[in-house]
Amino acid sequence: MVRASITLVETSPQGHIALVFDANFHITDSTGKIVASTSDGVDASVAKIGGASKDRIITVAFSQDGSLFATCNNEKTVTIYNTADWTAVRSLVIAKRATAITFDPSGAYLLIADKFGEVHRTPTALSADEIASKPELLLGHVSIVCDVKMSHGSPSFVLTCDRDEKLRVSKYPNAYNIQSFGLGHTEFVTTIATAQFAPNNAVTGSGDGTIRLWDISSGQLVQTMDLRDLLEPYYANGRARVGVSNFEDRNAATQRYGVLRVRSIEGQRMFVAAVERFPVVVMFSFGEGPALANMRVVDVARPVADVAVLGDRIVAAYAPPSDEDNDDLAVVLEPTNGDLTTDETLSAALNALSTQQIETAAPAPSIYVWGNKMYMDPPKDDEE
């Protein structure tokens, strides 16, 4: 038996860290102490979160003020929690399987992107005399929507990216009014990052191995940063994992550089990215121009599954270990004298946590599976 790995990590302005493992999650404070959990077997002093998922959680988000936390699982159940006491304030079943969720700036609505190319929104709370209705359709793509984010500042825009290599910027809440398209990626676009220090810009990551900077208003591609030269040595020295040749992992026998996640580090005017199969986090700064600069890699012990930002610290969740690896769950990096070093205290606290015991640690499926344009999920009996 081995310990289940962390599949998603999310942080809040109040210092909460959400660590997702399969159908459960822990909420810790900024010291790594569990304060709430859906999992059995935690200390009696920990708030037990009801309404636990019965299927794998695939996306999570905190509201901008940290007062709400939402999850969506593979059964298409969305649950919204009040982070003051971790009670569920809303639960609903959506029609299509979600890929990403985010709250609007007010926290009054949750936006839900799905594999059928649509983004809906639903109220985060209902008054006693309100009747729950179907989520409102905001916008549609013609392929899988991979991520959804809100812009900062005014006017407000909703940003979406898809499997057909594009970024869409739509006015919010009237998202049928398209502000711009960002065209230039040559593979599916996996992730979007926006930042308070760059309200007119967005950063995207893709299966094409690039990170790109965009002007939101015009859709103009401002800059492209190619990861290949920086990361190719990790294939040469064997530290980057190459997949196996089957449907579950299209990463076989090729040197791919798929960007899993990009996040902003507000206090440092920087961004951090995780790249599939690589035991690194990629850092780059945002400067005048606007421009991205000073791209560099920081080595960690194992390939990274997800990355989040806690103040100025970076929380990187490790992908499932291979036989020769240790079973650490995560590593926390902090800025020290212009460099990044391991926050040993918080890293140790997170790695001491129990998740759940499983038979084997299955490798995470490659993003190139669903990124392939011929890919379709095996249908379930109740799925349209």
Residue, then its C-alpha position, 0 to 999 in steps of 0.5 A: m500500500v502507498r500513500a495517494s498523491i496530491t492531484l490539485v493544490e489551491t490557496s486562498p488570500q487567508g492562507h488556506i491551502a487546499l490539497v486534493f487527493d482523489a475524492n477527498f481534500h484537506i484544508t490546512d492553514s499557512t503552517g500546514k496544520i489541517v483545519a478541515s477535511t473530508s477525509d476520515g481518520v483526521d484528528a478530532s479537533v479538525a472540522k469534518i467537512g460534510g457532503a464529501s465527493k463520491d468520485r474524483i475531484i477534478t477542479v477546485a477554486f477559492s473566491q477572490d476574498g477567500s470566503l468561499f471554496a468550490t469543488c467539482n467532481n467527475e460525477k458532475t457534482v458542484t459543491i460550494y463551501n463557506t470557509a468560515d465554518w466549512t459548511a456546504v452552502r450550495s450543491l448542484v449537479i451540472a449537465k456536462r463534465a467540468t474542466a475548470i471553475t472560477f468565481d467572478p470578482s464579487g463571489a456572487y457567481l461561480l463560473i463552470a467550464d466544461k468538455f462540451g465547450e460551454v461556460h455557465r454561471t450559477p449563484t453561489a448562494l440562494s435565499a430561502d424563497e429562491i428556487a434553484s434553476k439551471p446554470e446560466l449559459l455565458l458563452g460557448h466554444v466549438s471544442i473543450v474549454c480547458d480553463v476559465k479565469m477572470s480579469h482584474g480591474s474594470p471593465s471585467f472580462v472572462l477569459t477562456c482557452d480551448r483545445d483548438e489553440k485559442l484564447r477568448v476574451s469576453k465581456y462580463p457578464n454579457a459574455y456574448n460580446i467578444q472583446s478579442f481572440g488570442l491566436g498563435h498557440t499551435e497546440f491546445v491551451t491548458t492554462i490562463a493566468t491573470a494578475q493584479f499587477a498586470p490588469n491589461n494582460a494575460v499569460t497562457g501555457s500550452g501543449d506546444g511548449t510555450i508560454r505567451l503574453w497577451d494584450i487582453s483588449s486587442g488580443q495581440l500576442v505580445q511575447t512568446m517564451d519557448l521552454r524547449d531550450l531551457l528544458e531539453p537537458y532534462y530529457a538528455n539527463g533522464r530526469a524528465r519522464v517519458g511516457v509509455s506508448n498507449f492511449e492513456d499516455r500520448n507522451a511516448a518517445t517524444q520530447r514534449y513540454g506541456v504546460l500544466r499550470v501558470r500562476s501569478i506571484e503578486g508580491q513579486r510581480m512574477f509568474v510560476a509554471a509547472v510543466e508535465r513530466f519535469p521535476v522543476v518549476v519555471m519562474f519568470s518576471f513581468g516588467e515594463g513593455p510589457a514583457l516577460a523576462n528572466m525565465r529560469v528553472v528551479d529544480v525539485a525532487r520529482p515531476v510536478a502535478d500542480v502548483a499554487v502560490l501562498g503569499d510569496r511562497i510556491v507550493a508544488a504538488y508532486a506527481p505520483p512517485s515511481d518505484e525509486d522515488n520517495d513519497d513526499l506529497a509536495v515541496v514549498l519554495e520561498p524567496t531568500n536573498g533573491d533566490l528560491t530555497t526550500d521552506e523546510t518547515l512547511s514542506a515537512a508539515l505537508n509531507a507529514l499529512s496522511t491522505q489515503q492508502i492505495e494499492t499502487a500509485a498510478p501515473a497521472p494521465s498525460i494532458y496530451v490524451w485529451g489534448n488530442k483532437m480525436y479524443m472523446d471521453p468514454p460516455k456514461d449512461d447518463e451523459e449527453 
